[in-house]
Amino acid sequence: MPFADVGFLKYLSSVVDILLVWYVIYKLMMVIRGTKAVQLLKGIFVILLVRVVSEYLGLRTLSWMMQQAITWGFLAIIIIFQPELRRALEQLGRGRFFSRSSTPDDEDLEKAVNAIVKATDYMAKRRIGALMSIERETGMSDYIETGISLNSNISSELLINIFIPNTPLHDGAVIIQKSNVAAAACYLPLSESPFISKELGTRHRAALGISEVTDSITVVVSEETGGISLTRNGELHRDLNVDAFRELLSSELSVKGKVKQASSARWNWRGKKNG
């Protein structure tokens, strides 16, 4: 084989190697996106930065501490990122790790948003408590398995009937996958944040809890006040009116279709009209 061909093959092999490594890193980032692992990953970068700076400035004690943290860091990563590593291995076993994630089209998303908004408005006016979580990039299969599988097309009538008091499925959360109601009566993790208002109940704590470990959008209707709330990325947006709720939900789900909004007013995320 000519020398030029050998050199070209080595160059091509290096390019393919780099592309595959970057793709694996990208898929891993997609797995941990929207979870607590993102904040932990930022902490690791801070430790590395402090290690470099302390070494440069001659801070021997601090440099030694950071070196110990890095030395034992691999074991710590396995322990801290256990849920995310398990999810990645599960996806690899199912053949989904290297597959393109399918997303519903704009028409399906708009249909889902309209159904959720209509059902939420109906239940809020009648003070029917509800908890609905919408899956995005982070998988929610573990939480779906705790409930009753439905796998039904989404509609406002279905959502309302699920949360009617004293019905078999009204306790727990509804989880929506793409444009389908995947399951009802699901258990969600409660947030342990000490900053949550004492007046908030279990539904709001569950909505915040699931938003801290996934990138899902979760809707809460208060049984006591009829107030509409939405959580995402560990943030709670309370007392939303219908227009503000629709606008925020559509924005978070990237719905490009037409949505009903107030024609002459701008609404912020807390449901109050700006001047």
C-alpha positions as CSV (number, residue, x, y, z in Angstrom):
1,M,0.0,0.0,0.0
2,P,1.4,3.4,-0.9
3,F,2.7,5.5,1.9
4,A,0.2,8.3,1.1
5,D,-2.7,5.9,1.4
6,V,-1.5,4.7,4.8
7,G,-1.2,8.3,6.0
8,F,-4.7,9.1,4.8
9,L,-6.2,6.1,6.6
10,K,-4.5,7.1,9.8
11,Y,-5.9,10.7,9.4
12,L,-9.4,9.3,8.7
13,S,-9.2,7.0,11.7
14,S,-8.3,9.9,14.0
15,V,-11.2,12.0,12.6
16,V,-13.7,9.2,13.1
17,D,-12.3,8.5,16.6
18,I,-12.8,12.2,17.6
19,L,-16.3,12.3,16.2
20,L,-17.4,9.2,18.0
21,V,-16.0,10.5,21.3
22,W,-17.8,13.8,20.9
23,Y,-21.0,12.0,20.0
24,V,-20.8,9.8,23.1
25,I,-20.2,12.9,25.3
26,Y,-23.1,14.7,23.6
27,K,-25.5,11.7,24.3
28,L,-24.3,11.6,27.9
29,M,-25.0,15.3,28.3
30,M,-28.5,14.7,26.9
31,V,-29.0,12.0,29.6
32,I,-28.1,14.2,32.5
33,R,-29.6,17.4,31.1
34,G,-32.3,18.8,33.4
35,T,-31.2,16.7,36.4
36,K,-29.2,17.5,39.6
37,A,-26.2,16.0,37.8
38,V,-25.8,19.2,35.9
39,Q,-25.1,21.2,39.1
40,L,-22.8,18.5,40.3
41,L,-20.9,18.6,37.0
42,K,-20.4,22.3,37.5
43,G,-19.0,21.6,40.9
44,I,-16.4,19.2,39.4
45,F,-15.3,21.9,36.9
46,V,-14.9,24.4,39.8
47,I,-12.7,21.8,41.6
48,L,-10.5,21.4,38.5
49,L,-10.3,25.2,38.1
50,V,-9.3,25.7,41.8
51,R,-6.7,23.0,41.4
52,V,-5.0,24.7,38.4
53,V,-5.2,28.2,40.0
54,S,-3.8,27.0,43.4
55,E,-1.0,25.2,41.7
56,Y,-0.1,28.3,39.7
57,L,-0.2,30.5,42.8
58,G,1.8,28.1,44.9
59,L,-1.0,27.4,47.4
60,R,0.3,24.0,48.4
61,T,-2.3,23.0,51.0
62,L,-5.3,24.0,48.8
63,S,-3.6,22.3,45.9
64,W,-3.2,19.1,47.9
65,M,-6.8,19.1,49.0
66,M,-8.0,19.6,45.4
67,Q,-5.7,16.8,44.2
68,Q,-7.2,14.4,46.8
69,A,-10.7,15.4,45.6
70,I,-9.7,14.6,42.0
71,T,-7.9,11.3,43.0
72,W,-11.1,10.0,44.7
73,G,-13.3,11.8,42.2
74,F,-13.9,8.8,40.0
75,L,-15.4,6.7,42.8
76,A,-17.5,9.7,43.9
77,I,-18.8,10.2,40.3
78,I,-20.0,6.6,40.2
79,I,-21.9,7.1,43.5
80,I,-23.3,10.6,42.8
81,F,-24.2,9.9,39.2
82,Q,-25.7,6.4,39.8
83,P,-29.2,7.2,38.5
84,E,-27.9,8.9,35.4
85,L,-25.4,6.1,34.7
86,R,-28.1,3.5,35.1
87,R,-30.4,5.4,32.7
88,A,-27.6,5.6,30.1
89,L,-26.9,1.9,30.4
90,E,-30.6,1.1,30.1
91,Q,-30.9,3.2,27.0
92,L,-27.7,1.5,25.6
93,G,-29.3,-2.0,26.3
94,R,-32.5,-1.0,24.6
95,G,-30.6,0.3,21.6
96,R,-31.8,3.9,22.2
97,F,-28.5,5.5,23.1
98,F,-27.4,5.9,19.6
99,S,-30.8,6.6,18.1
100,R,-32.3,9.9,17.3
101,S,-34.9,11.0,19.9
102,S,-38.3,11.3,18.3
103,T,-40.3,14.4,19.1
104,P,-43.9,15.1,18.4
105,D,-44.6,17.6,15.6
106,D,-46.1,21.1,16.2
107,E,-49.6,20.0,15.5
108,D,-49.5,17.2,18.2
109,L,-47.8,19.6,20.7
110,E,-50.5,22.2,20.1
111,K,-53.2,19.6,20.5
112,A,-51.6,18.5,23.8
113,V,-51.2,22.1,25.1
114,N,-54.9,22.9,24.2
115,A,-56.1,19.8,26.0
116,I,-54.0,20.5,29.1
117,V,-55.0,24.2,29.3
118,K,-58.7,23.4,28.8
119,A,-58.6,20.7,31.5
120,T,-56.6,22.9,33.9
121,D,-59.0,25.8,33.4
122,Y,-62.0,23.5,34.1
123,M,-60.5,22.0,37.2
124,A,-59.2,25.3,38.5
125,K,-62.7,26.9,38.4
126,R,-64.2,23.9,40.3
127,R,-61.2,23.5,42.7
128,I,-60.4,20.0,41.6
129,G,-56.9,19.1,42.6
130,A,-54.6,17.9,39.8
131,L,-51.0,17.0,39.1
132,M,-49.8,16.5,35.5
133,S,-46.1,16.0,34.5
134,I,-45.0,16.3,30.9
135,E,-41.9,14.4,29.9
136,R,-39.2,16.1,27.8
137,E,-35.6,14.9,27.2
138,T,-35.1,13.1,30.5
139,G,-36.9,9.8,30.6
140,M,-39.7,9.2,33.2
141,S,-40.1,5.5,32.8
142,D,-39.3,4.8,36.4
143,Y,-42.1,7.0,37.6
144,I,-44.6,5.7,34.9
145,E,-44.1,2.2,36.3
146,T,-45.4,3.3,39.7
147,G,-48.8,4.2,38.3
148,I,-51.5,2.6,36.1
149,S,-50.6,2.4,32.5
150,L,-53.0,4.1,30.1
151,N,-51.1,4.9,26.9
152,S,-54.1,6.9,25.6
153,N,-54.5,9.8,23.3
154,I,-54.5,13.0,25.2
155,S,-57.8,14.9,25.6
156,S,-59.2,17.4,28.1
157,E,-62.1,15.1,28.9
158,L,-59.8,12.3,29.8
159,L,-57.6,14.5,32.0
160,I,-60.7,15.9,33.8
161,N,-62.2,12.4,34.4
162,I,-59.0,11.1,35.9
163,F,-58.9,13.8,38.6
164,I,-62.6,13.8,39.5
165,P,-62.6,13.2,43.3
166,N,-63.2,9.6,44.6
167,T,-62.4,8.0,41.3
168,P,-59.8,5.2,41.2
169,L,-57.1,7.2,39.5
170,H,-57.5,10.7,41.0
171,D,-54.7,10.2,43.6
172,G,-51.2,10.7,42.3
173,A,-49.9,12.2,39.1
174,V,-50.6,11.9,35.4
175,I,-47.5,11.6,33.2
176,I,-47.7,12.7,29.6
177,Q,-45.3,11.3,27.1
178,K,-45.1,13.2,23.8
179,S,-48.8,13.7,23.0
180,N,-50.1,10.6,24.9
181,V,-51.3,10.1,28.5
182,A,-48.8,7.4,29.5
183,A,-50.0,6.6,33.0
184,A,-52.1,7.9,35.9
185,A,-51.9,7.6,39.7
186,C,-48.1,7.8,39.5
187,Y,-45.8,8.6,42.5
188,L,-43.4,11.5,42.2
189,P,-40.5,12.3,44.5
190,L,-41.2,15.0,47.0
191,S,-38.8,18.0,47.2
192,E,-36.8,18.3,50.3
193,S,-36.0,22.0,49.8
194,P,-36.3,24.0,53.1
195,F,-37.4,27.1,51.1
196,I,-40.8,25.8,50.1
197,S,-43.6,27.8,51.6
198,K,-45.5,26.1,54.4
199,E,-48.8,26.8,52.7
200,L,-47.9,24.5,49.8
201,G,-49.1,20.9,50.0
202,T,-48.0,17.5,48.8
203,R,-48.9,18.2,45.1
204,H,-46.7,21.2,44.9
205,R,-43.8,19.4,46.7
206,A,-44.1,16.5,44.3
207,A,-44.2,18.9,41.3
208,L,-41.0,20.6,42.6
209,G,-39.4,17.3,43.4
210,I,-39.8,15.9,39.9
211,S,-38.6,19.2,38.4
212,E,-35.4,18.9,40.4
213,V,-34.5,15.4,39.0
214,T,-35.8,15.7,35.5
215,D,-36.4,18.4,32.9
216,S,-40.2,17.8,32.9
217,I,-42.9,20.4,33.0
218,T,-45.4,19.8,35.8
219,V,-48.8,21.4,36.2
220,V,-50.5,21.7,39.6
221,V,-54.1,22.7,40.3
222,S,-54.7,23.5,44.0
223,E,-57.7,21.8,45.6
224,E,-57.9,24.5,48.3
225,T,-57.6,27.6,46.2
226,G,-58.1,26.5,42.6
227,G,-54.7,28.2,41.8
228,I,-52.7,27.1,38.8
229,S,-49.0,26.5,39.2
230,L,-46.2,25.2,36.9
231,T,-42.8,23.9,37.8
232,R,-39.6,23.4,35.8
233,N,-35.9,23.1,36.6
234,G,-36.7,23.4,40.3
235,E,-38.6,26.6,39.9
236,L,-42.3,27.2,40.9
237,H,-44.5,29.6,39.1
238,R,-47.6,30.2,41.1
239,D,-51.0,31.9,40.7
240,L,-51.0,31.8,36.9
241,N,-54.1,32.8,35.0
242,V,-55.2,30.9,32.0
243,D,-53.5,33.2,29.5
244,A,-50.2,33.3,31.3
245,F,-50.4,29.5,31.8
246,R,-51.0,28.8,28.1
247,E,-48.2,31.2,27.1
248,L,-45.7,29.7,29.5
249,L,-46.6,26.1,28.7
250,S,-46.4,26.8,24.9
251,S,-43.1,28.5,25.3
252,E,-41.6,25.7,27.3
253,L,-42.8,23.0,24.9
254,S,-41.7,25.1,21.9
255,V,-45.2,25.1,20.3
256,K,-44.9,27.1,17.0
257,G,-48.6,26.9,16.2
258,K,-51.2,29.5,17.0
259,V,-52.1,29.8,20.7
260,K,-54.9,31.8,22.2
261,Q,-53.5,34.7,24.1
262,A,-54.8,38.1,25.3
263,S,-54.8,40.4,22.3
264,S,-53.7,43.6,23.9
265,A,-52.0,42.6,27.2
266,R,-48.6,41.0,28.0
267,W,-48.5,38.5,30.9
268,N,-45.6,37.5,33.0
269,W,-45.1,34.1,34.4
270,R,-46.8,34.8,37.7
271,G,-50.0,35.6,35.9
272,K,-50.1,39.4,36.6
273,K,-50.5,41.8,33.8
274,N,-47.5,44.1,33.0
275,G,-48.1,47.7,32.4
